[in-house]
Structure formats: structure tokens, C-alpha cells
């Protein structure tokens, strides 16, 4: 289970970018998945490990999350962002059926995120290239079959969703559904078109409400505009929650007046600190699967259940200021990678020589001891 969405706020303090785009995503799986953040340089030769992908040399450097235990044999980036603000994320989609017939130019499904982030600066550029590419993947049941669909988002706030259904590549561009992909929302199954149709059943929901916690009147209650919002962790419900909650920023004054920077008592945070923290909080709230809260029912009723899916890590991608933030389940401290620093030079390296840092388990102390501040 995974959830992805995009937030847009006025950039405070003002820069050349009037709107700041920050997307967020979390990772849920059963068991445990060690995760490292890899630094992939510009001019890297791909594929990192020989497979059916047509070889290419990447134009852009990027950072991407992958499993260090399988990186040497099966490198597959689950998430990341490149040096010019284009991200790509792979999320679980049961029922995925990959194409199998080769074309003139091929990309193995496990290379799709790397192919996007290393080659393109915008969603429009990616869309121009897609008709010339044949994506390939194993059949369901194969040892290397992983059912995935993908979303890419750029610094202009445009997104595209790519799925593989009935052996065909299905693309949902920014023009789909009168701009539906602009919210950057993606969860899991059913497929994306079904999720957009299902969302129409919740068009009455609103983040605006008549009551607040400071109201002295009994009615209307706080949050009454969200009455009927699904609260479970199923994919369809998470899609509705993500699409609904993200609307709030779009309803506030577009120049930030009255809400950015935040009030002095709250820390007077500018847009980056505000939206990154909100994105990380929101993705956890929408997902709502802390360790030990989604259990697997045992086959034998006399046995105890076991731990099922849980949120392992979450990321926020600043597409406007070219930065990547992450935290993990048992280390909530936010870590940052500044993509504007000169870290992507050096040319192509072997997969074993890619620089990396751990994400899960966390790379730093999980708390700050403030006791000394009181003595």
C-alpha cells in the first residue's frame, strides 16, 4: 500500500517561482524492506544491470530509493527526484499485466523510474518520448514479477500516471479528465481511471466547515464539511482522502496573506518549512498504518495474528527548490538532500560504487534529549 499527492502553495519569501510544488509519498509493505537513498550521477550508463532495456546514458543526476539487498542483481528505484525537479514514483497495482513484445527501444519495468529521472526535465518532454518506447515486464507469477504503476511530477506541477493493463501501456497525461492528474494523487488498485470515477461519489465533501474548536455554540460541529469521508486504509478510501485534504491550500488566499508565514506563536514558518511538514503529516494521516495496526488474520483461529502492512518511510519532494526530504517509521526526524549542491558530477560508475545513505533503518538518532535545557 502506498499513497502519493501534490501540494501547491505561494512561495514565501518570494522568488522567481511564484508557486511552490511539493509532493509526498509513503511506503507500506508487509515484513521489512531495508531502504537506501542512492546518488546516481549525470552521464550514468544504464541499465545498471544488463536486462532487456535498450542501453542509454542519462542526462540528469538523481537521488532514488531502492533495496540495498537486491541492488546488485535487480536495481529498481521505488522513488526519487532528479536535479531539475522531476520525480518518479512506483506504487503497487495488483492486476498489472506488462507488455511482453519487444520494440525498437525498450525499457524494463524495473528501470522505468531511472529512465524517467535520468532523461527528462519535464512531464511534457516525457510525454513526447513515451510513444517511441516499449515497456517490458514479466508475467504474473514469475519470480521477478512486481505489479507496479508509476507517477511522474515536474517543477511546473504537472503529473502523468503510467499503468500497464491487459498487456498495454496506458498513459494518463495532464489533459486527462480536465486536468485531473494535477492533484498528483495515486494509491493502489483498482486502476487509476476507476479511482477517478469513484472520487466523483465524494464530490460533496469540503474542507470548509462552519464550526471550529473555539466556537461556543454547540453546532455546527468542527469538520462537518467532511462528513462521509472514508476513514479506513483501503486504497480507494486513501485516494478520496488524499484528493480531498490537498484541496485546502488551493482555497486559501493565493498570495499567502493571512496564513503564510504562519503566526508568530506557531514559529512564523515560511512556505518550505510549512508545506514540507504538512505534506509529511498529511501522508501519514491519510495512510494511517503505524506498525502493528494492520494485522494478518491467521488461517488457524487458535493462532495469533501477525503484523501486516505498515508505513516504513515517507518522503516529501520539493519540485521548486530541488530538495528531497525523508523520515522513517521509527525515526521521525526529517532528513534533507539538497539537489542544488554539486553532487551529481563524476560520470558513470558501477552499481556497486553508487554512493548511498540508509533510510530504513534511520540514519540518525531518533530523538533529541532536551533535559539539559531545563537544568
ABEGO torsion letter per residue (X at the ends): XBBBBBBBBBBOBBBABABBBBBBBBBBBBEBBBBBBBBBBBGBBOBABBBABBBBBBABBBBBBBBAAAAAABBBBABEBBAAGBBBBBBBBBGBBBBABBBABBBBAAAAAAAAAAABABAAAAAAAAAABBBBBBBBGBAABBBBBBBBBBAAGBBBBBBBBGGBBBBBBAABGGGAAAAGBBBBOBBAAAAAAAAAAAAABBABBABBAABABAOBBBGAAABGBBABABAAAAAAAAAAAAAAAAABBAAGBGAOBBBAAAGGBBAAAAAAAAAAAAAAAAAGBBBGABBBBBABAABBBBBBBBBABBBBBBAAAGBBBBBBAABABBBBBBAABBAABGEBBBAAABBBBBAOBBABBABBBAAAAAX
